[in-house]
Structures are given as C-alpha cells and as structure tokens.
Amino acid sequence: MATGGRIMIVDDEDNAREALHDLLSEEGFETLMARDGQEALDELEGFDPEVVLTDLKMPRVDGLELLERGRALAPHATFVVMTAFGSIDTAVEAIRKGAESYLTKPLDFDALLALVGRAIARSRLSAEAQSLRDRLDRAYRFDQIVGDHPSMQRLLKTVGQVASSRATVLIRGESGTGKELIAAAIHQNSRRKDKPLVKLNCASLAESLLESELFGHEKGAFTGASARRVGRFEQADGGTLFLDEISEIPRPIQVKLLRFLQERELERVGGNETLRVDVRVVAATNRDLRQMIADGEFREDLYYRLNVIELEVPPLRARPSDVPLLARYFVRRFAEENDRDVRGFTDEAMQALVHYPWPGNVRELQNAVERAVVLATGPQIGPELLPSVEPGEARGEAGLSLLIPGITMAELERVAIEKTLDAVGGSTAKAAEVLGISRRKIQYRLREWAAGDEEE
C-alpha cells in the first residue's frame, strides 16, 4: 500500500488515540489527534484531512454529529467511524450521515490500513475533480477561454491589463488557436462592453467589396449601390471592431485604414463627408507581418499603428498540459448540447489526445471531441473515435511510441523534453517555460542522456 496522506484521529480514549497515532505515523501518514468531536471540528479546516477516523461515543460532540457538521468543513475527506458499541442500527445511521465505513474495536490494523489507502485515493480523486470544475468555471467566465498552462495564464493576465485601455491590439497566432475568443475577451472586459463588438474576416471579401464593407458607401457610388450603406466602422461606434486576417487587406485599403488609426476619421466610398467615430480596433493574423513588409505586401507604418499592444496565442502543441482540460470541457459542452450521456475518455483515448500533434490547434480538438461525443455509444470515448496518429508522428527522438501501454515515466519525460526542444528551436529556456520545469533540469537531463547514449 502506498504511504502518505493526512489522517485525523478522533477518540476520547487517550491510549487508543495515541496507539493509532504511533502505528499510522510509522506507516508514513501525517496525523492529527483530537479528543472529541468539538476539538476535531475546530481543527478540520486548518488540517484539511484526507481521512477522519472517529470514535462514535464521545463527550460534547459525538461521532455522528461530527459526521453531519464535519463534511461541510472537509468536503473531500473520507470519514470512518470506530466504536466498541457496534450494532446494525448505529452502522446504518453512520453510513447514512456520510461515513465511508464502520469498524468495531479492537481494530484489525491490516484491514484499517487497506481501508485508509482506498479512502485517501478516493479523497484525492474527489479534490482533483473539484479543482478541475473550479478551473473550468473560472475559464468559462473569461469568455470560454480554457487554459491552465503558464503561457496561457500570462496571456490572460495581459488581456486583463490591456482590456480597459483604448489601445489598438494585434493578436498573432496560428489558425485555430482562438484569436477571436481573445478579441472578444478584450471587448467584454473593457468599458466598451455595452457597445457593439463588430467582426470582419478580411480574407472573405474581394477588394471592391471589402472597402465598402469597412467604410460604407453612398448611394450611386458604384453600379448596384442603390442606397447608402453604413460600414463596419460606423456600426462599431463606441465599441470594438475586430479585423481577422488583417494581413489580407489590399494595399490601397491599407492606406484608408492607416488614416483612420491616425485621425479617427473616415469617408464612405463615393462620399465627401468626413465622419468621426469612436472605435477600438483589434486585429489578428496568422502570418508574419514583418516578412510581408520586407516583401512589400504590407505597409510598415500600418503595422506599427496596429501593433501598439501585441498578444501571441500559443499553439496547442506548445501547451500539451491544457489538452485534457480542454477535452473534458468540450465533452461537457457537447454532451449537454447534443443531449448525450457522455462523461469522459478512456485512459487510452486521453493518452491519444495528449500525444496527437493537433496541427489545427484548439479548433481541431473541438471538432474532434464534438464528433466523438455524437458517435459515442457509451459514457466514455475510446481512441477509435479520435484522430489517428500516423506511424512515427507520436514518436520522439528516442524512438519511443507514446501509445505503447507500459511506457515508463522516464521515457515519457525524455520524449516530452526532446519534442519540446524541437518545437522551440532548441532553446532550453523556452522549453522550460513551455513544460513548466526549470532550465537547469532540462540541461541536467540532456547531459545524462548524452552520457547514456555514448555508453551504448
């Protein structure tokens, strides 16, 4: 049995209480003793036990009352009642009030250790599940952005800092990383949240239509312009305009966009009236604008006007620890939307999710989980419903298949470090940041593996 864990011992008999303390301490458990239920209630929150072993008959507050009141103070603790006054009635009453089990004195210590081991495992699982629910709830309140990796936490912290300003923001990131969600979070956490958030994908329209869509046009401005049209800038007055794929704006329209960012003024196509609107611009791109400037495809002065605040959304492969969190979030969401009794993933499916490269990022993961939820025939999703990994795609430099059952933690650590180093161009500092470990640990492991490979 695995040792370790926090156990509270509640018994008004000094010898019995101290004997349990000595035995459990020798097994590696951290223990706290209480002489009755009231003393236990006073210490519960501070000690946060995983298991409470309590006598049934005690002065002031007995074991049954401790059960009733203590579960609110230690919701993830497992309560076990001990008594020399065993009877079916008291056993049923103790279990009805929330006890995990009922033991009679004198205790069988081997049976107690086995029970405690199971109880601690259950307590930790309950605490982990609640932590996940809390993290999901916090993420949901931030515009459904789910991410616990340090890189995402830094991004969300910056979003919170810049949201209240009126500065123009440029969001960079690969397709499918959630740039539109970040733009929405900026708007929803700003003073403009009660005004419109207007969105436009700049790659979806031809140049002639894009200009009219952005700035509007006057009646008769061109063939087919039978009436005045209000453009997206005017629609967003007082609010935020999100320009996705800003890199696809043709150079002639780039000039008009630059003028707006400089002067906060615009003119409709075919019109002479100068209009002033109060609009915050948030732009996004999945392309390298600096390279486009070098190639003569994007104006440098417009780039600097857009890039007052730059936010970079990391790809999903750079934050693999977020994959289980996102996958469970999507299961919960799509099971509810599709009225399906699907609750999670098998161990093999979760392993496949974590080690799939997700070239389409969060959008691909979202679509994959939605499909799996719809096609699932039971409460758990298996690997057969998820994207398949091509041979070698989930293999590290060490030639280790991450989908082989029984792979060791040391082997997994090597693959994780080496694959991350590949993804960040060999920088140990960046790899340490992505993996959430120290740079020194990565350097130590690299020297260790190099020495081992030379011996072979």
C-alpha positions in Angstrom: 0.0 0.0 0.0 1.2 3.5 -0.8 2.0 5.5 2.2 1.5 9.2 2.9 -1.6 11.2 3.5 -3.3 13.3 6.2 -5.4 11.5 8.8 -7.3 12.9 11.7 -7.8 10.6 14.7 -10.7 11.5 16.9 -11.1 9.4 20.1 -11.7 10.4 23.8 -9.6 7.4 25.0 -6.0 8.6 25.3 -4.4 5.1 24.9 -6.5 4.2 21.8 -5.9 7.6 20.2 -2.1 7.6 20.8 -1.7 3.9 19.7 -3.4 4.7 16.3 -1.2 7.8 16.0 2.0 5.8 16.5 1.0 3.0 14.1 -0.1 5.3 11.3 2.9 7.6 11.7 5.2 4.6 11.3 3.4 3.8 8.0 4.3 7.3 6.7 1.0 9.1 7.4 0.7 12.6 8.8 -1.7 12.5 11.7 -3.5 15.0 14.0 -5.2 13.9 17.2 -8.4 15.3 18.7 -10.0 14.3 22.0 -13.6 14.7 20.9 -15.8 15.9 18.0 -15.7 19.5 19.0 -11.9 19.6 19.0 -12.0 17.9 15.6 -14.4 20.5 14.2 -12.1 23.2 15.4 -9.1 21.7 13.6 -10.7 20.4 10.4 -10.4 23.3 8.1 -6.8 24.1 9.1 -5.6 20.5 8.8 -7.6 19.5 5.7 -7.5 15.8 6.4 -8.0 13.2 3.6 -9.3 10.7 6.2 -11.1 11.2 9.5 -11.0 8.2 11.9 -13.6 9.0 14.6 -14.9 7.2 17.6 -18.7 7.0 17.9 -19.3 7.6 21.6 -17.6 10.8 22.8 -18.5 13.7 25.1 -19.6 17.2 23.8 -19.8 16.2 20.1 -20.1 12.5 19.3 -19.1 10.8 16.0 -22.5 11.1 14.3 -22.7 14.8 14.9 -19.1 15.2 13.8 -20.1 13.5 10.5 -23.0 15.8 10.0 -21.1 19.0 10.7 -17.6 18.0 9.5 -18.5 17.2 5.9 -19.2 20.8 5.2 -15.8 21.8 6.6 -13.8 19.0 4.8 -15.9 18.0 1.8 -13.2 15.8 0.2 -12.4 13.9 3.4 -13.5 10.3 3.9 -15.0 9.6 7.4 -14.6 6.2 9.0 -16.4 5.5 12.3 -14.9 3.3 15.0 -16.8 2.0 18.0 -16.8 -0.7 20.6 -20.6 -0.4 20.7 -21.3 -2.0 17.3 -24.7 -2.7 16.1 -26.5 -2.8 12.8 -28.6 0.3 13.7 -25.6 2.5 14.5 -23.7 1.3 11.5 -26.6 2.2 9.2 -27.0 5.6 10.8 -23.3 6.4 10.5 -23.3 5.5 6.8 -26.5 7.4 6.2 -24.8 10.5 7.6 -21.8 10.1 5.3 -19.4 7.6 6.8 -17.4 5.6 4.3 -17.1 2.6 6.5 -17.8 1.3 10.0 -15.2 -0.5 12.1 -15.6 -2.2 15.5 -12.9 -2.2 18.2 -10.5 -3.8 18.7 -9.4 -2.8 15.2 -7.8 -5.1 12.7 -4.9 -2.9 11.8 -4.2 -4.6 8.4 -7.9 -4.1 7.4 -7.7 -0.5 8.6 -4.6 0.2 6.5 -6.2 -1.2 3.4 -9.3 0.9 4.1 -7.3 4.1 4.7 -5.4 3.5 1.4 -8.6 3.3 -0.6 -10.1 6.3 1.3 -7.1 8.5 0.6 -7.1 7.6 -3.1 -10.9 8.5 -3.3 -10.4 11.7 -1.4 -7.6 12.9 -3.8 -9.7 12.0 -6.8 -12.6 14.0 -5.4 -10.4 17.0 -4.7 -8.9 16.8 -8.2 -12.3 16.6 -9.8 -13.4 19.7 -7.8 -10.3 21.5 -8.8 -11.0 20.8 -12.4 -14.6 22.0 -12.1 -13.4 25.2 -10.4 -10.8 25.8 -13.1 -13.3 25.2 -15.8 -15.8 27.6 -14.2 -13.1 30.3 -13.9 -12.2 29.8 -17.6 -15.8 29.8 -18.7 -16.4 33.2 -17.0 -13.4 34.5 -19.1 -15.3 34.1 -22.4 -14.9 30.3 -22.5 -11.1 30.5 -22.7 -9.8 27.4 -21.2 -6.1 27.2 -20.4 -4.1 26.4 -17.3 -0.6 26.3 -18.9 1.7 29.2 -17.8 1.8 30.6 -21.3 -2.0 30.9 -21.4 -2.1 32.3 -17.8 0.4 35.0 -18.8 -1.7 35.8 -21.9 -4.9 36.1 -20.0 -3.3 38.3 -17.4 -2.1 40.6 -20.2 -5.6 40.6 -21.7 -7.0 41.7 -18.3 -4.4 44.5 -18.2 -5.0 45.9 -21.7 -8.8 45.5 -21.9 -9.5 48.7 -20.0 -7.4 50.8 -22.3 -8.3 52.1 -25.8 -5.0 51.0 -27.4 -5.1 49.1 -30.7 -4.2 45.4 -30.2 -2.6 43.0 -32.7 -3.2 39.3 -31.9 -0.8 36.8 -33.5 -1.2 33.0 -33.6 -1.7 30.0 -35.8 -5.1 29.2 -37.3 -7.4 27.6 -34.8 -5.7 28.9 -31.6 -8.6 31.1 -30.5 -7.6 34.6 -31.6 -11.3 35.6 -32.0 -12.0 34.5 -28.4 -9.1 36.6 -27.2 -10.6 39.6 -29.1 -14.0 39.0 -27.6 -12.4 38.8 -24.1 -10.7 42.1 -24.6 -14.0 43.7 -25.6 -16.1 42.1 -22.8 -13.7 43.2 -20.1 -13.4 46.7 -21.4 -15.5 49.9 -20.7 -16.9 49.3 -24.2 -18.6 46.0 -23.3 -22.1 47.5 -23.5 -21.5 48.7 -27.1 -21.2 46.6 -30.2 -18.4 44.1 -30.9 -18.3 44.0 -34.8 -16.3 41.3 -36.6 -15.0 41.1 -40.1 -12.8 38.5 -41.8 -10.7 40.5 -44.2 -9.9 37.4 -46.4 -13.6 36.7 -47.1 -14.3 39.6 -49.5 -12.9 40.9 -52.7 -11.1 44.3 -52.6 -14.1 46.3 -54.1 -16.5 44.8 -51.5 -14.1 45.0 -48.6 -13.7 48.7 -48.9 -17.5 49.2 -48.9 -17.9 46.7 -46.0 -15.4 48.6 -43.9 -16.2 52.2 -44.6 -19.7 52.1 -46.1 -20.8 53.8 -49.4 -23.1 56.4 -50.7 -26.0 55.8 -53.0 -24.7 55.6 -56.6 -21.1 55.2 -55.6 -20.8 52.2 -58.0 -23.0 50.0 -60.1 -25.5 48.3 -57.8 -25.2 50.9 -54.9 -28.9 51.7 -54.8 -28.8 53.1 -51.3 -26.4 54.4 -48.7 -24.7 51.7 -46.7 -23.2 52.1 -43.2 -19.9 50.3 -42.9 -18.4 48.2 -40.1 -16.6 51.2 -38.6 -19.8 53.1 -38.1 -21.6 50.0 -36.9 -19.0 49.6 -34.2 -19.1 53.3 -33.0 -18.5 53.3 -29.3 -17.4 49.7 -29.3 -14.8 47.4 -30.8 -14.0 46.4 -34.4 -12.3 43.0 -34.8 -10.4 42.6 -38.1 -9.5 39.0 -38.5 -6.8 38.0 -41.1 -5.6 41.7 -41.3 -2.7 40.5 -43.5 -5.2 40.0 -46.4 -6.2 43.7 -46.7 -5.0 45.0 -50.1 -2.5 47.9 -50.0 -5.0 50.6 -51.3 -7.3 49.8 -48.4 -4.4 49.7 -46.0 -3.9 53.4 -46.7 -7.5 54.2 -45.7 -7.2 52.0 -42.5 -4.0 53.8 -41.6 -5.7 57.2 -41.9 -8.5 56.0 -39.6 -6.0 54.8 -37.0 -4.1 58.1 -37.2 -7.0 60.6 -37.4 -10.0 58.5 -36.2 -11.8 59.8 -39.4 -13.2 58.1 -42.5 -15.2 58.8 -45.6 -17.7 56.5 -47.2 -17.0 55.2 -50.7 -18.3 57.8 -53.1 -18.8 60.4 -50.4 -17.2 63.7 -49.4 -18.4 63.9 -45.8 -15.7 63.2 -43.2 -17.1 61.1 -40.3 -15.6 60.7 -36.8 -16.3 57.5 -34.9 -15.1 56.2 -31.6 -13.9 52.6 -32.4 -11.2 50.5 -30.8 -9.5 48.2 -33.4 -8.4 44.7 -32.5 -6.7 42.9 -35.4 -5.5 39.3 -35.8 -3.2 37.5 -38.1 -1.7 34.1 -38.6 1.0 35.4 -40.9 4.4 37.1 -40.3 3.7 40.7 -41.0 7.3 41.7 -40.7 8.2 39.3 -43.6 5.2 40.7 -45.5 6.7 44.2 -45.0 10.0 43.0 -46.3 8.2 41.5 -49.3 6.4 44.8 -50.0 3.0 43.3 -49.2 2.2 45.2 -46.0 2.7 48.8 -45.1 5.3 49.3 -42.3 3.5 52.4 -40.9 0.2 50.5 -40.7 2.0 47.6 -38.9 3.2 49.9 -36.2 -0.2 51.6 -35.8 -1.8 48.1 -35.4 0.9 46.8 -33.1 0.5 49.1 -30.1 -0.1 46.1 -28.0 0.9 42.6 -29.3 -0.6 39.4 -28.0 0.6 36.0 -29.1 -1.7 33.0 -28.7 0.5 29.8 -28.2 -0.3 26.8 -30.4 -1.8 23.8 -28.7 1.3 21.6 -29.2 3.2 24.1 -27.0 0.9 23.7 -24.1 0.1 19.9 -24.0 -1.0 20.1 -20.4 -4.1 22.0 -21.5 -5.3 19.2 -23.8 -7.0 17.1 -21.0 -8.6 20.3 -19.6 -9.9 21.4 -23.0 -11.0 17.9 -24.0 -13.1 17.5 -20.8 -14.5 21.0 -21.2 -15.6 20.2 -24.8 -17.1 16.8 -23.7 -19.2 18.5 -21.0 -20.3 21.2 -23.5 -21.2 19.0 -26.4 -22.8 16.3 -24.3 -25.2 18.9 -23.0 -25.8 20.4 -26.4 -26.5 17.1 -28.0 -28.3 15.5 -25.0 -25.8 12.6 -24.8 -24.7 10.7 -21.8 -21.0 11.0 -22.5 -18.8 11.8 -19.5 -15.2 11.5 -20.4 -12.4 9.4 -22.1 -10.8 6.0 -21.5 -7.2 6.1 -20.4 -6.1 5.1 -23.9 -8.2 7.8 -25.5 -6.8 10.5 -23.2 -3.2 9.3 -24.0 -4.0 9.6 -27.7 -5.4 13.1 -27.2 -2.3 14.3 -25.3 0.2 13.0 -27.8 -1.6 13.8 -31.1 0.1 16.9 -32.6 -3.1 18.9 -33.3 -2.0 20.8 -36.3 -5.4 22.6 -36.4 -4.9 23.6 -32.7 -7.9 24.1 -30.4 -10.4 24.3 -33.3 -9.3 20.8 -34.5 -9.6 19.4 -30.9 -13.0 21.0 -30.5 -14.3 19.4 -33.7 -12.8 16.0 -32.9 -14.4 15.9 -29.5 -17.8 17.0 -30.8 -17.7 14.2 -33.4 -16.7 11.7 -30.8 -19.5 12.8 -28.4 -22.0 12.4 -31.2 -20.7 9.0 -32.3 -20.0 7.5 -28.8 -22.2 4.5 -27.8 -21.3 4.6 -24.1 -20.4 7.0 -21.3 -16.7 7.0 -22.3 -15.0 7.9 -25.5 -12.4 5.4 -26.8 -9.4 6.0 -29.0 -11.2 4.6 -32.1 -13.3 7.8 -32.2 -10.4 10.2 -32.2 -7.9 11.3 -34.9 -5.4 8.6 -35.7 -1.7 9.2 -35.3 0.4 8.4 -38.4 3.3 6.0 -37.8 6.2 7.9 -36.3 4.1 11.0 -35.7 3.8 10.4 -32.0 7.4 9.2 -31.6 10.2 11.1 -30.0 13.9 11.1 -31.0 14.4 8.2 -28.6 12.2 6.0 -30.9 9.6 5.5 -28.2 5.9 5.1 -29.2 3.9 7.2 -26.8 0.9 4.9 -27.3 2.5 1.8 -26.0 1.0 0.7 -22.7 3.6 0.4 -20.0 5.9 3.1 -21.3 7.9 4.4 -18.3 7.7 7.9 -16.8 11.4 8.4 -17.5 10.8 7.6 -21.2 7.8 9.9 -21.4 9.9 12.7 -19.8 12.7 12.3 -22.4 10.2 12.4 -25.3 8.4 15.5 -23.8 11.7 17.4 -23.4 13.2 16.5 -26.8 10.0 17.2 -28.7 9.5 20.5 -27.0 13.1 21.5 -27.7 12.4 20.7 -31.4 9.3 22.8 -31.3 11.1 25.9 -29.8 14.3 25.7 -31.9 16.5 24.1 -29.3 16.1 26.8 -26.7 16.3 25.3 -23.2 14.8 28.5 -21.7 11.8 28.4 -23.9 11.4 24.6 -23.5 11.5 25.1 -19.7 8.8 27.7 -19.9 6.5 25.5 -22.0 7.0 22.5 -19.9 6.8 24.3 -16.6 10.1 23.0 -15.3 13.5 24.5 -14.6 16.0 25.2 -17.3 18.6 23.5 -15.1 16.6 20.3 -15.0 16.5 20.2 -18.8 20.2 20.7 -19.1 20.9 18.0 -16.5 18.7 15.5 -18.4 20.4 16.3 -21.7 23.8 15.6 -20.2 22.5 12.4 -18.6 21.0 11.1 -21.8 24.1 12.1 -23.8 26.3 10.1 -21.5 24.0 7.1 -21.6 23.9 7.2 -25.4 27.7 7.2 -25.6 27.9 4.2 -23.4 25.5 2.3 -25.7 
